[in-house]
Amino acid sequence: MGHVLVAGSVNVDRIWRLAAPLRAGERLTRSEVTLRCGGGGFNTGAALLALGHRVTLVATLSTDAAGAACRARLEAMGFDLRYLSDTDAPTVPLDLLVDPTGERTIIAPATTEARLLTALPAIEADIAYINVRRTAPGVLEALAARTQVVAQMPLEHMERRPAQVLIASAADHALFAGTDAFAHARAIGGEGLAALVLTQGAGPVELCEAQRRMSLAVPPRAVPGDTTGAGDAFAAGFIDGWLAGAPLPAAVRRGIAIAGRVLAGDTGFERPAPLPLTTVLVAAD
């Protein structure tokens, strides 16, 4: 199988199970609150490991008890952690509010949103996957010059993501729903961009290339208990297909299939077990 360099977040997710969907001004009841490993880097990397790939992870964890618990979990799962950075800053959980339909609302601490990727290891990998908020100038240009890159579309308008494939969620990037989606994406991904892949939750996935645009259906599924990480699992499946030499439409279908397996909790793709921590981690920066 392949060797994938994954640069992305590893969080402690604090999961709040709500009795009803969020509505402004209403009073809500919640059931259990659990802590588990999460983040885009973790979720995509975990699915890639389940698919048999080697995953080298570039991320940052605190040296506190919560960070140590995450590190132990990553080691047990088989991540290559040689390039995992430490910080003395305390772990601040990312809160996920999950309603009965499985939809989640994310509340991220400002400290994690401000992280900057300043360097990447110069290692040989078959492909790199980038899912970070901000990068220092030149870091990704150097990466794209030496290996294939799949990247998540950045949320920041001034950020650039040199890559062969950009993946975006329509919920975050409504701009890319238009007929000129690929042209907009190329301004961010550079001249080497081959495709923009636009996911729409349970809706069809749009594959946008310079000369064509395709819509690939997502099979109907039972209502999942938690949709967290579905997009990250899609990215893992897409990478798995692309590494196997599949054409882009087939790689998209592979992404759809793997996201479905994660949502269904199939064997090998179960949600991570709760971390051995209390649920009273600090909530302030």
C-alpha positions in Angstrom: 0.0 0.0 0.0 1.0 3.6 -0.1 2.8 6.0 2.2 0.8 9.2 2.9 2.1 12.3 4.6 -0.8 13.9 6.5 -0.6 17.5 7.8 -3.6 18.3 9.8 -5.1 18.8 13.3 -5.3 16.3 16.1 -7.8 17.5 18.7 -9.5 16.4 21.8 -13.2 16.5 20.7 -15.8 17.1 23.4 -19.0 15.5 22.1 -22.3 16.9 23.4 -25.3 14.7 22.5 -28.3 17.0 22.1 -31.9 15.9 22.6 -33.1 18.2 19.7 -31.5 20.2 16.9 -30.0 23.6 17.7 -32.4 26.6 17.3 -31.6 30.2 18.3 -33.0 31.2 21.7 -34.2 27.7 22.7 -33.3 25.7 25.8 -31.8 22.3 25.0 -31.2 19.1 26.9 -28.1 17.0 26.4 -27.3 13.5 27.4 -23.8 12.2 27.7 -20.6 14.2 27.1 -17.6 12.3 25.9 -14.0 13.1 25.0 -12.3 11.4 22.0 -9.5 12.0 19.5 -10.6 14.0 16.5 -9.5 16.6 14.0 -9.0 16.5 10.3 -5.5 15.0 10.4 -6.6 12.3 12.8 -9.8 11.4 11.0 -8.3 11.1 7.6 -5.2 9.4 8.9 -7.2 6.8 10.9 -9.2 5.9 7.7 -6.0 5.6 5.7 -4.6 3.3 8.3 -7.7 1.2 8.2 -7.3 0.9 4.5 -3.7 -0.4 5.0 -1.6 2.6 4.2 1.3 4.0 6.2 0.6 7.4 7.6 3.2 9.9 8.7 1.4 12.6 10.7 2.4 16.3 11.0 0.5 17.8 13.9 0.9 19.5 17.3 -0.2 18.1 20.7 0.1 19.5 24.2 2.4 17.9 26.7 -0.4 17.8 29.3 -2.4 14.7 30.3 -4.9 15.1 27.4 -2.2 15.5 24.9 -0.4 12.4 26.3 -3.6 10.4 26.1 -4.0 11.4 22.4 -0.4 10.5 21.7 -0.8 7.1 23.3 -3.9 6.5 21.2 -2.1 7.5 18.0 0.8 5.2 18.8 -1.5 2.3 19.4 -3.2 2.9 16.1 0.1 2.8 14.2 0.6 6.4 13.1 4.2 7.4 12.4 4.7 10.2 14.9 8.3 11.2 14.2 7.1 14.7 13.2 4.5 15.3 15.9 5.4 18.5 17.6 4.9 19.3 21.3 3.5 22.5 22.9 3.4 23.5 26.6 0.0 25.2 26.0 -2.8 23.3 27.7 -5.2 21.2 25.6 -8.4 23.1 24.9 -11.1 20.7 23.6 -13.0 21.4 20.4 -16.7 21.2 21.2 -19.0 19.2 18.9 -22.8 19.5 19.4 -24.4 16.5 17.8 -28.2 16.5 17.3 -30.5 13.4 17.0 -30.1 13.5 13.2 -26.4 13.2 13.4 -25.7 16.7 12.3 -22.9 18.4 14.2 -22.1 22.0 15.0 -18.4 22.8 15.7 -17.2 25.3 18.2 -13.4 25.7 17.8 -11.1 27.6 20.3 -9.4 30.6 18.7 -6.0 29.2 19.6 -6.4 26.2 17.3 -7.8 28.4 14.5 -4.7 30.5 14.6 -2.1 27.7 14.1 0.3 28.2 11.3 2.1 25.4 9.4 5.7 26.6 9.1 7.5 23.5 7.8 7.1 20.0 6.5 9.6 17.1 6.7 11.5 16.4 3.5 10.6 12.7 3.4 9.7 10.5 0.5 5.9 9.8 0.4 3.7 8.6 -2.4 1.2 11.5 -1.7 0.7 14.3 0.7 -2.7 15.4 2.2 -2.9 18.9 3.6 -5.8 20.0 5.9 -4.6 23.0 7.8 -6.0 26.5 8.3 -2.9 28.6 7.5 0.6 28.0 6.1 3.8 30.0 5.9 4.8 31.2 2.5 6.6 28.7 0.3 5.9 25.6 2.4 3.4 24.0 0.2 5.0 25.2 -3.1 8.1 23.1 -2.1 5.9 20.1 -1.2 4.0 20.2 -4.5 7.3 20.4 -6.5 8.4 17.0 -5.1 5.2 14.9 -4.6 1.5 14.6 -5.4 -0.7 16.7 -3.2 -4.4 16.5 -2.2 -5.5 19.4 -0.1 -8.6 20.7 1.6 -9.7 24.0 0.3 -8.6 26.7 2.8 -11.2 28.7 4.7 -9.1 31.8 4.5 -9.6 33.7 1.3 -5.9 34.8 1.0 -4.5 31.3 1.5 -3.1 29.3 -1.4 -3.0 25.5 -1.7 -0.7 24.3 -4.5 -2.1 20.8 -5.2 -3.2 18.4 -7.9 -6.6 18.0 -6.3 -8.5 20.3 -4.0 -11.4 19.0 -1.9 -14.1 21.4 -0.6 -17.3 21.2 1.3 -20.2 23.2 -0.3 -21.2 24.1 3.3 -18.0 26.0 3.7 -17.4 27.1 0.1 -20.6 28.2 -1.6 -18.5 30.2 -4.1 -17.4 27.0 -5.8 -21.0 25.9 -6.7 -21.0 28.0 -9.8 -20.1 27.2 -13.4 -16.7 28.8 -13.0 -15.8 26.7 -10.0 -12.7 25.2 -11.5 -11.3 28.6 -12.5 -11.8 29.8 -8.9 -10.1 26.7 -7.6 -7.2 27.0 -9.9 -6.5 30.5 -8.6 -6.0 28.8 -5.2 -4.5 25.4 -6.3 -2.2 26.7 -9.0 -1.6 25.7 -12.6 -0.9 22.1 -11.6 -4.5 21.7 -10.3 -6.2 18.8 -12.1 -9.6 18.8 -10.3 -11.8 20.3 -7.7 -14.0 17.8 -5.7 -17.0 19.5 -4.1 -18.8 17.5 -1.5 -22.4 18.3 -0.4 -23.2 16.0 2.6 -25.8 13.5 1.5 -26.1 15.3 -1.9 -24.1 14.4 -5.0 -20.3 15.0 -5.2 -19.3 17.4 -8.0 -16.1 16.7 -9.9 -14.9 19.8 -11.6 -12.1 19.7 -14.2 -10.8 22.1 -16.8 -12.9 20.6 -19.6 -15.8 18.9 -17.8 -18.0 18.8 -14.7 -19.6 15.6 -13.4 -22.1 14.9 -10.7 -21.6 11.6 -8.8 -24.5 10.4 -6.7 -24.2 9.4 -3.0 -26.3 6.3 -2.3 -29.1 6.8 0.3 -28.2 5.7 3.8 -29.8 5.2 7.1 -29.7 8.3 9.2 -26.2 8.2 11.0 -25.9 8.8 14.6 -23.0 11.2 14.0 -21.8 12.8 10.8 -18.5 14.0 12.3 -15.5 13.2 10.1 -17.5 12.0 7.1 -15.7 14.5 4.9 -12.3 13.5 6.3 -13.1 9.8 5.5 -14.1 10.8 2.0 -10.7 12.4 1.5 -9.0 9.1 2.7 -11.1 7.0 0.3 -10.3 9.4 -2.6 -6.6 9.2 -1.8 -6.9 5.4 -1.6 -8.5 5.2 -5.0 -6.1 7.7 -6.6 -3.0 5.9 -5.3 -4.3 2.7 -6.8 -4.4 4.4 -10.2 -8.1 4.9 -10.5 -9.3 7.7 -12.7 -10.8 10.7 -10.9 -14.4 9.7 -11.1 -13.6 6.2 -9.7 -11.5 7.8 -6.9 -14.5 10.0 -6.0 -16.7 6.9 -5.8 -14.1 5.3 -3.6 -14.3 8.3 -1.3 -18.1 8.1 -1.2 -17.9 4.4 -0.3 -15.3 4.9 2.5 -17.3 7.8 4.0 -20.3 5.5 4.0 -18.4 2.9 5.9 -17.4 5.3 8.5 -20.9 6.7 8.9 -22.2 3.1 9.2 -19.5 2.2 11.8 -18.3 -0.8 9.7 -15.7 -3.1 11.2 -12.3 -1.3 11.1 -14.0 2.1 10.6 -15.7 2.5 14.0 -15.7 5.8 15.9 -12.7 6.2 18.2 -13.2 5.0 21.7 -13.5 7.6 24.4 -10.2 8.9 25.9 -9.4 8.0 29.5 -10.0 11.6 30.6 -12.6 13.5 32.7 -15.0 15.8 30.9 -13.9 18.9 32.8 -11.1 20.1 30.5 -10.7 23.8 30.5 -13.0 25.5 28.0 -11.2 28.9 27.9 -8.1 29.8 25.9 
